[in-house]
Every structure is written in structure tokens, then in C-alpha cells.
Amino acid sequence: MLLGLLAGSMPLDPLINKINGRTKRVKKQIVAEKKGSNIEKLSGYYSESFYVNELGICTQYVSGFKVYVIENNTFAKELEKGETAMLRFMIIDLANKYKQNISCEDK
């Protein structure tokens, strides 16, 4: 590696980025952007009334539930595939688990 660097055949920027941590920050930023776009995609599939009326999630917890669902790797992969039938099945299961973790006072 050092020989390649000295000979000029290896670019210096990737090495500097690795040393100062920029590569790691960029990778984390890409993951965060992907989760944000998945939340937008999920919002396109289901309206807020679906979460409240059909899943029984309180209005104030809908945003948190979307994040909870996106954090599930299996669900995120199915969302990227666009398998709406499987998504619906999985979101119902995840809603039941989510409701066990929180206490809803108003529906």
C-alpha cells in the first residue's frame, strides 16, 4: 500500500478520508437517507388513518411506529421489493408488537 502511494498509482484522498473518519460518516449518512426515503415510501403506501383505525396505533405514535417498522431489516427489504401483500401482513404483526411496547390511552 505504501509502495503504491509513493509510486503515485494510488489516490491519496481515500486514505485521508479513512484516517479522518469521513468515510464512516458518509456511510452513516447514506444509511440515514435510505431510512428517510423508506419512511416516505411507507407513507405513500398507507395513510395515517390506516395506522390509527386498522392497526390501532395512537395518532401521536404513528411517526414512531413508522421508524420502528423501518428499523426491521426484513420489512425494509420487502419495502424495497414493493411486495405490498407481504408488507401488509408484516405491518400488522409489527403493530401488535409495537402496541405491546407502548400504552395507548386514546385511539
C-alpha positions, -999 to +999 in steps of 0.1 A: +000+000+000+028+024+009+047+015-022+016+022-044+011+055-026+048+065-031+047+054-067+017+076-073-006+048-085-029+050-055-050+081-050-044+099-017-080+111-010-094+077+001-065+072+025-070+107+040-108+101+043-103+068+061-078+084+086-101+114+094-133+093+096-151+109+067-157+076+050-175+063+082-196+095+084-206+093+048-217+057+052-238+065+082-254+094+063-263+072+034-280+047+058-299+076+074-310+089+040-321+055+029-343+051+061-358+085+054-367+076+019-382+043+031-404+062+056-416+084+027-423+053+006-442+037+035-462+069+039-471+066+002-485+031+007-506+037+039-524+068+051-524+079+087-560+066+091-548+031+083-524+032+112-550+047+136-582+029+125-570-005+113-538-011+133-550+007+165-519+029+168-525+062+186-521+093+165-491+106+185-473+073+180-477+069+142-444+086+134-426+065+159-442+034+146-430+041+111-395+044+124-399+012+143-411-006+112-383+007+090-357-004+116-369-040+110-345-053+083-368-079+069-396-053+065-372-028+049-361-054+023-397-062+015-405-025+012-376-021-014-391-051-033-426-035-033-443-066-021-475-049-008-493-081+003-463-092+024-459-057+037-494-056+050-490-089+067-457-078+083-470-044+094-499-060+112-476-083+131-452-054+139-481-032+150-491-059+176-455-060+189-453-022+189-486-018+209-472-042+235-443-019+240-464+013+244-496+020+262-522+038+241-547+059+260-567+073+231-574+056+198 
